Amino acid sequence: MSESETPLIPDQRREALMRLLHQQPVLSVLQLTDLLGVSHMTVRRDIAALEREGRAVSVPGGVRLASGLRSEPTFQEKATTEPSQKRAIAAHARSLLRNDMTVYLDAGTTTGSLVAELQAFTGLSIITNDFSIVDHLYGASNIEVIHIGGRLEHSNRSSVGRLAAETLRKLNMDLAFISTSSWDLQRGVTTPTEAKVDVKLAAMGAASTAVLLASSSKFGTFGMYDVAPLNRFDRIITDSGLTDAAAQGIRDLGLALDVVDIETAESPAVLAG
């Protein structure tokens, strides 16, 4: 923008920023200061505003559009990524458990991290579609375990599809911990695998309380198939990699949001919405 041009008002400038992102999905703050003719602070405020609205996602030194997820990583790939984040989220999720609860653990390595927390409770009934969770609970005679069956999803060691969902619809649960490979403010929880949708919805419908366990690295991504908007969950637990602007956007929906500090997972810092 030249000095002779009339400065844009904030809404106009943010729309211009979005148009630039649609041309080039990742832009640096430096690029945007040149393209928009404004200061670094103004660009950062605009990015934060767009992120609160769920329209863009900040990255170190810049901003990007929400990105599509065409396929999920395999179980083996997920098992070796972000162990600290998963342990921190699981340790905090433990605070929602009580003796004698019936709890659903959705397939995933974040929900799988909760298995280590279960031995502290008595009378638990664990329902899951995850074969790895069942493997880890084999021999835990103090915990009743129900695998819901259904069609085998080989790459993620889980069961999916109509038969699995029908089993869940015949059950009543206190708490459902739901995992996801992709979530954002505008689209909510999504998945690239259609057969997972019905299972997640059935689990949420069968539970008194539905809690989303999702690492911050998956925020700002989306799959082809919608599962549920974020306000369908009673609580979201994520890690401190989530930006303040994104957290504020979630809280603005009236949601209970727990942001767990990875460095102090034993005494997590929580932002309650």
Long-range contacts (C-beta under 8 A, 24 or more apart in sequence): 1-36, 1-37, 1-38, 2-37, 5-37, 7-37, 7-38, 8-36, 10-46, 10-49, 13-38, 13-42, 13-46, 14-46, 14-49, 14-50, 17-43, 17-46, 17-47, 17-50, 17-56, 17-63, 18-50, 18-55, 18-56, 21-56, 21-63, 21-64, 21-65, 22-65, 25-64, 25-65, 25-67, 26-59, 26-62, 26-63, 26-64, 26-65, 27-62, 27-63, 27-64, 28-61, 28-62, 29-61, 29-62, 29-63, 30-61, 31-62, 32-62, 32-63, 47-245, 48-243, 48-244, 48-245, 49-245, 51-243, 51-245, 51-246, 51-249, 52-245, 52-246, 52-248, 52-249, 52-252, 53-185, 53-249, 54-184, 54-185, 54-186, 54-249, 55-186, 57-184, 57-219, 57-220, 57-246, 58-243, 58-245, 58-246, 64-220, 66-184, 66-186, 66-187, 66-220, 66-221, 66-222, 67-220, 67-221, 67-222, 68-221, 68-222, 68-223, 68-224, 69-181, 69-182, 69-190, 69-192, 69-221, 69-222, 69-223, 70-192, 70-223, 70-224, 71-192, 71-193, 72-155, 72-156, 72-181, 72-191, 72-192, 72-193, 73-181, 74-155, 74-156, 75-109, 75-132, 75-155, 75-156, 75-157, 78-108, 78-109, 78-156, 79-109, 82-215, 82-217, 84-262, 84-265, 85-110, 85-215, 85-216, 85-217, 85-239, 85-241, 85-262, 86-110, 86-113, 86-215, 87-113, 87-265, 88-239, 88-260, 88-261, 88-262, 88-265, 88-268, 89-113, 89-213, 89-215, 89-237, 89-238, 89-239, 89-260, 90-114, 90-116, 90-117, 90-213, 91-117, 91-260, 91-265, 91-266, 91-268, 92-237, 92-258, 92-260, 92-265, 92-268, 92-270, 93-117, 93-177, 93-211, 93-213, 93-237, 94-120, 96-175, 96-209, 96-211, 96-235, 97-121, 97-124, 97-175, 98-174, 99-123, 99-124, 100-124, 101-125, 101-174, 101-175, 102-127, 102-171, 102-172, 102-173, 102-174, 102-175, 103-127, 103-173, 103-174, 103-175, 103-176, 103-177, 104-128, 104-168, 104-173, 104-175, 104-176, 104-177, 104-203, 104-206, 104-207, 105-130, 105-133, 105-177, 106-130, 106-176, 106-177, 106-178, 106-179, 106-199, 106-200, 106-203, 107-133, 107-153, 107-156, 107-157, 107-158, 107-159, 107-179, 108-156, 108-179, 108-180, 108-213, 110-179, 110-213, 110-214, 110-215, 111-177, 111-178, 111-179, 111-213, 112-136, 114-177, 114-213, 118-143, 127-168, 127-171, 127-173, 129-158, 129-159, 129-160, 129-164, 129-199, 130-157, 130-158, 131-157, 131-158, 131-159, 132-157, 146-171, 148-199, 150-199, 151-195, 153-193, 153-195, 153-196, 159-199, 160-193, 160-195, 160-196, 160-199, 161-195, 161-198, 161-199, 162-198, 164-198, 164-199, 164-202, 165-198, 165-199, 165-201, 165-202, 166-202, 168-199, 168-202, 168-203, 168-205, 168-206, 169-202, 169-205, 169-206, 171-206, 172-206, 173-203, 173-206, 173-207, 173-208, 174-207, 174-208, 174-209, 175-207, 175-208, 175-209, 175-211, 176-203, 176-204, 176-206, 176-207, 176-209, 176-210, 176-211, 177-211, 177-213, 178-203, 178-204, 178-210, 178-211, 178-212, 178-213, 178-233, 179-213, 179-214, 180-212, 180-214, 180-218, 180-227, 181-218, 181-221, 181-223, 182-218, 182-221, 182-222, 182-223, 183-212, 183-214, 183-218, 183-219, 183-221, 183-222, 183-230, 184-219, 184-220, 184-221, 184-222, 185-230, 185-246, 185-249, 185-250, 185-253, 187-222, 187-226, 188-226, 188-227, 188-228, 188-229, 188-230, 188-231, 188-232, 189-214, 189-226, 189-227, 189-228, 189-229, 189-230, 189-233, 190-222, 190-223, 190-224, 190-225, 190-226, 190-227, 191-223, 191-224, 191-225, 191-227, 192-223, 192-224, 192-225, 193-223, 193-225, 194-224, 194-225, 196-225, 196-227, 197-225, 197-226, 197-227, 200-227, 200-228, 201-227, 201-228, 204-228, 204-232, 204-233, 209-234, 209-235, 210-234, 211-235, 211-236, 211-237, 212-236, 212-237, 213-237, 213-238, 214-238, 215-239, 215-241, 216-240, 216-241, 216-242, 217-241, 219-246, 220-246, 230-255, 231-255, 240-269, 247-271
